[in-house]
Amino acid sequence: MKREFIAIAMFSICLQSCVKDEIKSSQIDQVESFANENLAKEKFAIILSKAVSSNQSMRNFIQEEALKMIDNDYDVFYPFIKDEILENNLSFRDNLLKVTDQETLSKIESQLPLLTIYVPTLPSGFSPETWRSKSEIPSVVAEGNYKNNELAFFQNGEEKIKIKANQIPGFPTLVVKSNERIAVKNKALLANSRSSQNVKANYQFISNEFENKEIRRGVAKVTDARDLNISKKANSTSLTGVSWGERKTTIDLDLYNVATSGIFHTITAYKEFENQLDAWQRDYVYYRLQPNSTEGKFQRGVYKEFIHYLSISESGFNLMTNTNSDPDDPILTRTKVGSPNFWSDGYFELRFDVISNSKDGVGERFTDIKSIKPQDLFDIEYAVVAGSVYDIKKITPKFAKVDIPLQEWDLENLTYGWKISVSELDQASTSTVSTTNTSKFATNFGLDNIKKGLKFGVSAEISSSKTHTYTVQNVTDELGDVLVYFGDRLCLGETSTGYLFNTAYNSNISMMIAPKKMTPIGQ
């Protein structure tokens, strides 16, 4: 018996050792892969810096293509444009071959199937719209290619300047990066593709949110005056003056924002149950239940839950921009520290996974991806470090209007609680994960979706657990989960400017979630 025990113990030790070796080997492979990609990006940055330094046609073309926003960001996707003919009657690729050789360029193309040139918006006011491409020669940088915590910028093939990881350039800059919004369909077919049309057929947008179906022809704004605080000019979809510390649990909306969000009915629900703080306002919205009228039919097709507003804390900002890392994790040490800062990565790509359970035994899960400007989520103040180099002086989170549709809340068939997971996408490769969700079902329903009684009524609720399997990006910044319940209060009361609404939140994110009226009753 003792021998059997020793044999089993030895086998267990060997198995654990093999697993550790496999994990270590996998980590080494990932580190080597990232190192090779970074080297290829740096080589391309040097080549591009040579090409744009003396070639106005190249600069003009890059600006024009960036302004088209093919993936709803200012990205120039190299595989799509490399064969385009420029003003000098040479293709983009042929212009590069004037400053490098065929073998080098072909190897880079093979190593970087998602090769992209990004035109950033910088604290100095430089942007795709304000770039004076005829006269301004940009420096070129390889995204995330930090060495000794410094990032090198190239001009005409030579290193011009280095800045620290927490600093931001103000001088005209182009960023060489891998695209996070486009994925390769089939790498084997891509390797054998010859024509530009065949190449395009082997790529796909990872979300409809990223596919710009109306490619715009942007016009550069030639100006001599650039605004240091350009990043504070958020568009009209964001709410200003809302402090994270003061407001992460609530959001104050004026009547205009209430109207444009389609949530006036939540104010009516609040007034119906004004003296019953524990009442479920969604009972009124979805079933027309009132204190003295406690039976009602589900208002099918009239309302749908939406994530109306989103705010991200400063800790969430740091997480998304990879300013922190785990020194004990070799992958994080090599890739997270050297990952893109927000200035070099453009819009945030946020993924929302909503999970609930349904009575038919099938787990309900739906995903939406939203592209959001950093300027819509944060007021960012900069300070000049030296010359045209900046750092961040202050970050003030605010609520951005995001309008993400979820689904109608049919309480008879869907659980009382939903889980919403939020992450920021960094790369286009994917893997499969599973999660188990446990929640309650209400049982106080009669025929034809008629709810009997407020809240759970006199019936006993039942619990259910379901496992959900879905695909996620391999490299993401997890901002965490929030739980939303049918019984959560929606409107909290009047304020001097409008009405106060409840939010669902954790330490990184705060979301205002409420049913939006989709169609008038009876239509």
Rosetta blueprint (number, residue, H / E / L):
1 M L
2 K H
3 R H
4 E H
5 F H
6 I H
7 A H
8 I H
9 A H
10 M H
11 F H
12 S H
13 I H
14 C H
15 L H
16 Q H
17 S H
18 C H
19 V H
20 K H
21 D H
22 E H
23 I H
24 K H
25 S H
26 S H
27 Q H
28 I H
29 D H
30 Q H
31 V H
32 E H
33 S H
34 F H
35 A H
36 N H
37 E H
38 N H
39 L H
40 A H
41 K H
42 E H
43 K H
44 F H
45 A H
46 I H
47 I H
48 L H
49 S H
50 K H
51 A H
52 V H
53 S H
54 S H
55 N L
56 Q H
57 S H
58 M H
59 R H
60 N H
61 F H
62 I H
63 Q H
64 E H
65 E H
66 A H
67 L H
68 K H
69 M L
70 I L
71 D L
72 N L
73 D L
74 Y L
75 D E
76 V E
77 F E
78 Y H
79 P H
80 F H
81 I H
82 K L
83 D L
84 E L
85 I E
86 L L
87 E L
88 N L
89 N L
90 L L
91 S E
92 F H
93 R H
94 D H
95 N H
96 L H
97 L L
98 K L
99 V L
100 T L
101 D L
102 Q H
103 E H
104 T H
105 L H
106 S H
107 K H
108 I H
109 E H
110 S H
111 Q H
112 L L
113 P L
114 L L
115 L E
116 T E
117 I E
118 Y E
119 V L
120 P L
121 T L
122 L L
123 P L
124 S L
125 G L
126 F L
127 S L
128 P L
129 E L
130 T L
131 W L
132 R L
133 S L
134 K L
135 S L
136 E L
137 I L
138 P L
139 S E
140 V E
141 V E
142 A E
143 E L
144 G L
145 N L
146 Y L
147 K E
148 N L
149 N L
150 E E
151 L E
152 A E
153 F E
154 F E
155 Q E
156 N L
157 G L
158 E E
159 E E
160 K E
161 I E
162 K E
163 I E
164 K E
165 A L
166 N L
167 Q E
168 I E
169 P E
170 G L
171 F L
172 P L
173 T E
174 L E
175 V E
176 V E
177 K E
178 S E
179 N L
180 E L
181 R L
182 I E
183 A E
184 V E
185 K L
186 N L
187 K H
188 A H
189 L H
190 L H
191 A H
192 N H
193 S L
194 R L
195 S L
196 S H
197 Q H
198 N H
199 V H
200 K H
201 A H
202 N L
203 Y E
204 Q E
205 F E
206 I L
207 S L
208 N H
209 E H
210 F H
211 E L
212 N L
213 K L
214 E L
215 I L
216 R L
217 R L
218 G L
219 V L
220 A L
221 K L
222 V L
223 T L
224 D L
225 A L
226 R L
227 D L
228 L L
229 N L
230 I H
231 S H
232 K H
233 K L
234 A L
235 N L
236 S L
237 T L
238 S E
239 L L
240 T L
241 G L
242 V L
243 S L
244 W H
245 G H
246 E H
247 R H
248 K L
249 T L
250 T E
251 I E
252 D E
253 L E
254 D E
255 L H
256 Y H
257 N H
258 V H
259 A H
260 T H
261 S H
262 G L
263 I L
264 F H
265 H H
266 T H
267 I H
268 T H
269 A H
270 Y H
271 K H
272 E H
273 F L
274 E L
275 N L
276 Q L
277 L L
278 D L
279 A L
280 W L
281 Q H
282 R H
283 D H
284 Y H
285 V H
286 Y H
287 Y H
288 R L
289 L L
290 Q E
291 P L
292 N L
293 S E
294 T L
295 E E
296 G E
297 K E
298 F L
299 Q L
300 R L
301 G L
302 V L
303 Y E
304 K E
305 E E
306 F E
307 I E
308 H E
309 Y E
310 L E
311 S E
312 I E
313 S L
314 E H
315 S H
316 G H
317 F H
318 N H
319 L H
320 M H
321 T L
322 N L
323 T L
324 N L
325 S L
326 D L
327 P L
328 D L
329 D L
330 P H
331 I H
332 L H
333 T H
334 R H
335 T H
336 K H
337 V L
338 G L
339 S L
340 P L
341 N L
342 F H
343 W H
344 S H
345 D H
346 G L
347 Y L
348 F E
349 E E
350 L E
351 R E
352 F E
353 D E
354 V E
355 I E
356 S E
357 N E
358 S E
359 K L
360 D L
361 G L
362 V L
363 G E
364 E E
365 R E
366 F E
367 T E
368 D E
369 I E
370 K E
371 S E
372 I E
373 K L
374 P H
375 Q H
376 D H
377 L H
378 F E
379 D E
380 I E
381 E E
382 Y E
383 A E
384 V E
385 V E
386 A E
387 G L
388 S L
389 V E
390 Y E
391 D E
392 I E
393 K E
394 K E
395 I E
396 T E
397 P E
398 K L
399 F L
400 A E
401 K E
402 V E
403 D E
404 I E
405 P E
406 L L
407 Q L
408 E L
409 W L
410 D L
411 L L
412 E L
413 N L
414 L E
415 T L
416 Y L
417 G E
418 W E
419 K E
420 I E
421 S E
422 V E
423 S E
424 E E
425 L E
426 D L
427 Q L
428 A L
429 S L
430 T E
431 S E
432 T E
433 V E
434 S E
435 T E
436 T E
437 N E
438 T E
439 S E
440 K E
441 F E
442 A L
443 T L
444 N L
445 F E
446 G L
447 L H
448 D H
449 N H
450 I E
451 K E
452 K E
453 G L
454 L L
455 K L
456 F L
457 G L
458 V L
459 S L
460 A L
461 E L
462 I E
463 S E
464 S E
465 S E
466 K E
467 T E
468 H E
469 T E
470 Y E
471 T E
472 V E
473 Q E
474 N L
475 V L
476 T E
477 D E
478 E E
479 L E
480 G E
481 D E
482 V E
483 L E
484 V E
485 Y E
486 F L
487 G L
488 D L
489 R L
490 L L
491 C E
492 L E
493 G E
494 E E
495 T L
496 S L
497 T L
498 G E
499 Y E
500 L E
501 F E
502 N E
503 T L
504 A E
505 Y E
506 N L
507 S L
508 N L
509 I E
510 S E
511 M E
512 M E
513 I E
514 A E
515 P E
516 K E
517 K E
518 M L
519 T L
520 P L
521 I L
522 G L
523 Q L
